[in-house]
Amino acid sequence: MRLLMVEDEQRLAKMVAAGLTAEGYAVDLAHDGRTGLSKARIGDYDAIILDIMLPSMNGYQVCAALRQEGIATPILMLTAKDGEYDEAEGLDTGADDFLTKPFSFVVLQARLRAMMRRGRSAAASPTVWRFGDLTVDPATRTCRRGGAPVELTSKEFSVLEYLASRAGEVVSKSEILHHVWDFAYDGDVNIVEVYISNLRRKIDTPYGRASIATVRGAGYRLAANGG
């Protein structure tokens, strides 16, 4: 999942981003409202973590601008304030959830998962993707093949999750790289091939099935029927 965090407390932003990255998320950072708004407009994000007290534009203004432009990305608002009127204003401008600082990292993760589940439900998307005997569960970040659990790293699961969300479609390396790795990544695009190879070794080879196909010159496709 790809996230944008707009937070002017840079130490906090880096700590949270590091924790989320370790959990398999790709996280881009912005430290003022205008930069955050610009990134949110052009980025393909699954969720936005948005502080209220920001330089140049506050979180309310950023949220309202995004909603007025029809950008429906789920937004979790952060604030050092603690009051029902602050929360009401945030929700009224279009935020999906609200979290008061200081907060537990575990609670932040849980709020993000719940918020994105609600977003998937609203879009009539399945909670668990099933492709034949292959299942991918974004909520628990688990994968099973033929009923047996498949142990994946956080990044491997993120690649598989993105392919699952586009099952049946051809997905290019650059699309995978953009969605699963953060904006600051400037390494070799062929890192995607490494992760695809790892996934095949874990979810295909032991079961004698080919779920992930290579479309020469175009990218990869996860079979909608599970291979």
Disulfide bonds with the S-S distance in Angstrom:
none
